[in-house]
Amino acid sequence: MEVVGCRTALLLTGRCSNNWVDAPFLHLCRTHLQLGTPDDHAHVTNNRIRAAMDGQGIVDAIGARIYGADNLLELSAAQTSPGHDLVFEKPSHDNLVIAGRLPNGVTNHADHPTDRIITARAKGFSITTPPLPKPRQAVTNRHNTSIEIMITQPGTVSAWTLADTEGNVQTFDSPLHPGHTIRLAPGESILLEYTDTPEWRWRSVPW
């Protein structure tokens, strides 16, 4: 029922796949849940884990630290260190997290940022809107939720291109207009061709 007072409460390592793990309470640990390590991340896949994690104020406590890929996680966290409810490490990708609560935030180091978090409540406009890139320079959605890009000032755009996570692209030879909305899933990117700089604002959506 409870794993308590450990450096790492639950660790999946080696050739660890196709497991169902129910961990009702991971408590008072430095790292509560870890999927994979830098050396074996490719083999920690296709696991299904449900866990509640509570660091109860331990310094540098981490909820879940994820190196693996293609895992399905149902998680909630409390009293971890800032930004450490979830930590997606560099090799992680294509993990799906259904989150009850993540009040302390998420850190995303993933090289291929396709990990996704589904929450009951999205952050909406409170997420950080990145600066507009230079013409013909792509920007990638590194948030773990889908994003709606809302155009507030259209500038002078001649074309814009979307790229999905599989390397496919779609170009639109058309301008933008105020209120124009463009959706990016985690890991997808957008590139604009323009002479007069447009303005945008990003909004997180929960699905």
Phi, psi and omega in degrees: 000325184217131168251124191223142170071038182246157170295313173229120185285312184222120183235125172256122184213169184074207177275084190240102182213163175063036177253149170247121183234128176245111182241090188303325184207109172258120200221137173056047181239158176289312171234124186273323181216130177226126178252103178085175176224173177301337185267335187233020187302329184293342185258355179262089189219159170056040174257152178239121188227136174238127185205146167250134188231131182217110180280346178049040173086006176300135181298132178065023178294139178244138173287277179242133177243120193239120173252332187282191185218156173061036177257150178249120187234134172245108193227151165220151185224156175209144170054041168269178178283160184304130179078007189240021168300315174226138173232113175270113181279171191307316183278353184291146175195153172058029171271143178246122180246125170259114193253127171285306174206140177223070190289342185259356172097173188233142173244131185241103176261003191299134175292325180242088196281067182252009173292141186234139176242129174252124180234161176288334184227121180276161179281346177058226183284356182284349175290162180282127174272122181287156175295151179294131179287167175294160178307137178065024175243122186281151171234138185253142174284105178263002173288157180268013174234164173292151184237138165257120174270121181250122182279120179263326174225127190283340186057207176237092182255130179262333181197157175213147188231133174255141176234130178271182185282353178263002180091004177278144181232154174222122180255139176241118179271075184203158176282177173253169177218159180301134182089353176302132181242131179234133185255135176234126171281165177305130179090348178277160185223163179225145178228133180244142170250120184208161174248320175254124192294125173282175175231146181217168172220138181262145179226130178277138175239153192276007182220000000 
